[in-house]
Amino acid sequence: MTRLTARFWIDAYLVRLRLMDIPAFVVAHGDDTAGAVLVKLNTLDGRARAFTRGFDLMTGGRVWTVLAEGPEADVDATIARQRGFDPDLWVIEVEDREGRHLLDEEGLQS
């Protein structure tokens, strides 16, 4: 099975968000080919969640899990620590008062 490059997936994700009128932007540009992706959901009320992709050991599939959740400053600190460990990490910030991030939609698990 062919895997998508990080850049291709991110470009497609940003288009999908744009089509739903959900603002999003690249906060940190990671490695175009194999960089990991972290998505920060900012609900614009002082709170945020950070999602990271991992593997479901039972199915072998890819899943999005919550890395951090709470006050935005705390989530930002967690993201900064992750960037310190992995300079190739992409960080995408999604801003939506309704909490929409679309990561649970089909096609975004890859």
C-alpha positions as CSV (number, residue, x, y, z in Angstrom):
1,M,0.0,0.0,0.0
2,T,1.4,3.4,-1.0
3,R,1.5,6.1,1.7
4,L,0.8,9.7,1.0
5,T,3.6,12.2,1.6
6,A,3.0,14.5,4.6
7,R,2.7,17.6,2.3
8,F,0.1,15.9,0.0
9,W,-2.0,14.9,3.0
10,I,-1.8,18.4,4.5
11,D,-2.7,20.1,1.3
12,A,-5.7,17.9,0.9
13,Y,-6.7,18.4,4.5
14,L,-6.5,22.2,4.2
15,V,-8.7,22.1,1.1
16,R,-11.3,20.0,2.8
17,L,-11.4,22.4,5.8
18,R,-11.6,25.4,3.4
19,L,-14.6,23.8,1.6
20,M,-16.3,23.6,5.0
21,D,-15.4,27.3,5.8
22,I,-13.2,26.2,8.7
23,P,-10.2,28.4,9.0
24,A,-6.8,26.6,9.3
25,F,-3.2,27.4,8.7
26,V,0.2,25.9,8.9
27,V,2.0,26.9,12.2
28,A,5.1,24.8,11.6
29,H,6.3,23.3,8.3
30,G,7.8,19.9,8.8
31,D,9.4,17.5,6.4
32,D,7.5,17.4,3.1
33,T,7.9,13.6,2.7
34,A,7.8,11.9,6.0
35,G,7.1,14.6,8.7
36,A,4.6,13.7,11.4
37,V,1.5,15.8,11.6
38,L,-0.1,17.4,14.7
39,V,-3.4,19.2,14.5
40,K,-4.3,21.9,17.1
41,L,-8.0,22.6,17.4
42,N,-8.5,26.1,18.8
43,T,-12.2,26.7,19.8
44,L,-11.6,30.4,20.3
45,D,-12.7,30.3,23.9
46,G,-9.3,30.0,25.5
47,R,-9.3,26.2,25.2
48,A,-7.7,23.9,22.7
49,R,-7.0,20.3,21.8
50,A,-4.0,18.8,20.0
51,F,-4.4,15.6,17.9
52,T,-1.6,13.3,16.8
53,R,-1.7,10.3,14.5
54,G,-0.8,6.9,15.7
55,F,-1.4,3.2,15.0
56,D,-4.2,1.1,16.3
57,L,-2.3,-2.0,17.3
58,M,-5.5,-4.2,17.1
59,T,-6.3,-3.3,13.5
60,G,-3.1,-1.9,12.2
61,G,-4.9,1.2,11.0
62,R,-4.1,4.8,11.6
63,V,-6.1,6.7,14.2
64,W,-6.1,10.3,15.6
65,T,-5.8,10.6,19.3
66,V,-5.8,13.5,21.7
67,L,-2.3,14.4,22.7
68,A,-3.3,17.4,24.9
69,E,-6.5,19.2,25.9
70,G,-7.3,22.1,28.1
71,P,-6.3,25.8,28.3
72,E,-4.8,27.0,25.1
73,A,-1.5,28.0,26.7
74,D,-1.0,24.5,28.1
75,V,-1.7,22.9,24.7
76,D,0.7,25.3,23.1
77,A,3.4,24.3,25.7
78,T,2.8,20.6,24.8
79,I,3.1,21.4,21.1
80,A,6.3,23.3,21.7
81,R,7.8,20.3,23.6
82,Q,6.8,18.0,20.7
83,R,8.5,20.4,18.2
84,G,11.6,20.3,20.4
85,F,11.7,16.4,20.1
86,D,10.8,16.4,16.4
87,P,11.9,19.3,14.2
88,D,10.3,17.6,11.2
89,L,6.8,17.9,12.8
90,W,4.1,19.7,11.0
91,V,1.6,21.7,13.1
92,I,-1.7,22.7,11.6
93,E,-4.0,25.0,13.6
94,V,-7.7,24.8,13.0
95,E,-10.0,27.5,14.4
96,D,-13.6,26.6,14.9
97,R,-16.0,27.6,17.7
98,E,-18.1,24.5,17.0
99,G,-15.0,22.2,17.6
100,R,-15.0,20.8,14.0
101,H,-11.7,19.4,12.8
102,L,-12.9,16.8,10.3
103,L,-10.2,14.3,11.4
104,D,-12.9,11.7,12.0
105,E,-14.1,11.9,8.3
106,E,-13.3,9.1,5.9
107,G,-10.1,9.6,4.0
108,L,-8.3,11.6,6.7
109,Q,-6.9,8.6,8.6
110,S,-4.1,8.0,6.0
